[in-house]
Amino acid sequence: MTIIGILGAGQAGSTLARAAIAAEYDVLIANSRSPETLDVLVRALGPRARATWAADAAAAADFAVVAFPYAPGHALPVAELAGKVVLDNNNYMVWRDGHFPDVDAGVTTVHELRQEQLPGAKLAKAFSHIQFHGRPEVRVPGDEVPALMRLARPAGAPDRSALAVSSDYPEAVELVTDFYDRLGFDTVDNSPLRESWRSTPGTPMWQASFEGQTREELRRNLQRAERRMLRPT
Ligand SMILES: NC(=O)c1ccc[n+]([C@@H]2O[C@H](COP(=O)([O-])OP(=O)(O)OC[C@H]3O[C@@H](n4cnc5c(N)ncnc54)[C@H](OP(=O)(O)O)[C@@H]3O)[C@@H](O)[C@H]2O)c1
């Protein structure tokens, strides 16, 4: 039994919880408020899910997912996450987050900033480039299914999509690779964390992520990324 602590219960956190439970993980899920505010969601997720305070989810988790945007000065359960693998699916969106000059200048990435916020945790950028919602325009049956489920395939399927991971910790890459596999995806290791700009909005892999890309396509797309392509919209 592996317990995932999911911090953030919006579109990303709740959909990831659903996929993880289908893959037989147990989930502790939290938002920025109190566990009671997640009653409806937890009932829908079923007996493998429980709502808790964020710090309690972090403390009890075998590994955690931070499923909310980066902000400087965030109050995070730093002590509870120390020593653990923490997945961060954030994308830097200027319209939502404001400008981070050092990220804009290519001096650092938002995921390196998050790693600084969580000293002791083993941060991995993961799940940032897979949609947790259906296609904006539903044209054929299945389009309304989030890409996380729509693109999932069994291991060895010729059209299996791959997802990227970036981390400074090999054990975090190993954990994410296993998690991706159980959810129906191959992995391309785009480490270390300072390389994580290659999987941000505007890059070739980002454009291809809506339809999915095989491991080889993803590897090539990550290599084709150039900083001038970055579009922190
Ligand atoms: N949506 C997608 O398809 C998608 C795809 C790839 C990546 N992402 C990334 O995933 C992240 C979340 O996006 P979203 O679409 O899920 O946003 P969302 O629907 O707005 O949900 C954000 C969630 O985070 C919670 N939260 C905020 N601060 C928190 C804190 N300090 N501790 C615990 N929970 C906290 C919020 O709780 P309250 O409701 O209590 O405020 C809410 O449940 C973003 O960084 C986004 O870039 C999203």
PDBQT file of the ligand as one rigid body, heavy atoms in Angstrom, charges set to zero:
ROOT
HETATM    1  N1  LIG A 301      -5.278  21.932 -14.859  1.00  0.00    +0.000 N 
HETATM    2  C1  LIG A 301      -4.460  21.293 -15.702  1.00  0.00    +0.000 C 
HETATM    3  O1  LIG A 301      -4.863  20.641 -16.665  1.00  0.00    +0.000 OA
HETATM    4  C2  LIG A 301      -2.971  21.374 -15.442  1.00  0.00    +0.000 A 
HETATM    5  C3  LIG A 301      -2.100  20.698 -16.323  1.00  0.00    +0.000 A 
HETATM    6  C4  LIG A 301      -0.736  20.707 -16.056  1.00  0.00    +0.000 A 
HETATM    7  C5  LIG A 301      -0.244  21.402 -14.949  1.00  0.00    +0.000 A 
HETATM    8  N2  LIG A 301      -1.105  22.076 -14.140  1.00  0.00    +0.000 N 
HETATM    9  C6  LIG A 301      -0.561  22.808 -12.967  1.00  0.00    +0.000 C 
HETATM   10  O2  LIG A 301      -1.161  22.274 -11.795  1.00  0.00    +0.000 OA
HETATM   11  C7  LIG A 301      -1.241  23.289 -10.788  1.00  0.00    +0.000 C 
HETATM   12  C8  LIG A 301      -2.666  23.336 -10.252  1.00  0.00    +0.000 C 
HETATM   13  O3  LIG A 301      -3.525  23.689 -11.325  1.00  0.00    +0.000 OA
HETATM   14  P1  LIG A 301      -5.099  23.465 -11.212  1.00  0.00    +0.000 P 
HETATM   15  O4  LIG A 301      -5.616  23.674 -12.575  1.00  0.00    +0.000 OA
HETATM   16  O5  LIG A 301      -5.382  22.208 -10.479  1.00  0.00    +0.000 OA
HETATM   17  O6  LIG A 301      -5.506  24.713 -10.261  1.00  0.00    +0.000 OA
HETATM   18  P2  LIG A 301      -6.835  24.899  -9.427  1.00  0.00    +0.000 P 
HETATM   19  O7  LIG A 301      -7.948  24.143 -10.052  1.00  0.00    +0.000 OA
HETATM   20  O8  LIG A 301      -6.952  26.368  -9.224  1.00  0.00    +0.000 OA
HETATM   21  O9  LIG A 301      -6.511  24.218  -8.005  1.00  0.00    +0.000 OA
HETATM   22  C9  LIG A 301      -5.516  24.665  -7.140  1.00  0.00    +0.000 C 
HETATM   23  C10 LIG A 301      -5.656  23.879  -5.849  1.00  0.00    +0.000 C 
HETATM   24  O10 LIG A 301      -4.513  24.124  -5.017  1.00  0.00    +0.000 OA
HETATM   25  C11 LIG A 301      -4.975  24.364  -3.679  1.00  0.00    +0.000 C 
HETATM   26  N3  LIG A 301      -3.957  25.114  -2.942  1.00  0.00    +0.000 N 
HETATM   27  C12 LIG A 301      -3.505  26.357  -3.168  1.00  0.00    +0.000 A 
HETATM   28  N4  LIG A 301      -2.540  26.667  -2.262  1.00  0.00    +0.000 NA
HETATM   29  C13 LIG A 301      -2.393  25.576  -1.455  1.00  0.00    +0.000 A 
HETATM   30  C14 LIG A 301      -1.568  25.277  -0.324  1.00  0.00    +0.000 A 
HETATM   31  N5  LIG A 301      -0.670  26.160   0.143  1.00  0.00    +0.000 N 
HETATM   32  N6  LIG A 301      -1.682  24.034   0.254  1.00  0.00    +0.000 NA
HETATM   33  C15 LIG A 301      -2.585  23.118  -0.240  1.00  0.00    +0.000 A 
HETATM   34  N7  LIG A 301      -3.396  23.359  -1.293  1.00  0.00    +0.000 NA
HETATM   35  C16 LIG A 301      -3.290  24.573  -1.894  1.00  0.00    +0.000 A 
HETATM   36  C17 LIG A 301      -6.280  25.091  -3.871  1.00  0.00    +0.000 C 
HETATM   37  O11 LIG A 301      -7.041  25.019  -2.682  1.00  0.00    +0.000 OA
HETATM   38  P3  LIG A 301      -8.227  26.065  -2.371  1.00  0.00    +0.000 P 
HETATM   39  O12 LIG A 301      -9.367  25.709  -3.278  1.00  0.00    +0.000 OA
HETATM   40  O13 LIG A 301      -8.518  25.813  -0.928  1.00  0.00    +0.000 OA
HETATM   41  O14 LIG A 301      -7.661  27.434  -2.644  1.00  0.00    +0.000 OA
HETATM   42  C18 LIG A 301      -6.890  24.238  -5.010  1.00  0.00    +0.000 C 
HETATM   43  O15 LIG A 301      -7.452  23.067  -4.488  1.00  0.00    +0.000 OA
HETATM   44  C19 LIG A 301      -0.809  24.589 -11.456  1.00  0.00    +0.000 C 
HETATM   45  O16 LIG A 301       0.525  24.872 -11.092  1.00  0.00    +0.000 OA
HETATM   46  C20 LIG A 301      -0.915  24.291 -12.944  1.00  0.00    +0.000 C 
HETATM   47  O17 LIG A 301       0.007  25.045 -13.700  1.00  0.00    +0.000 OA
HETATM   48  C21 LIG A 301      -2.452  22.071 -14.354  1.00  0.00    +0.000 A 
ENDROOT
TORSDOF 0
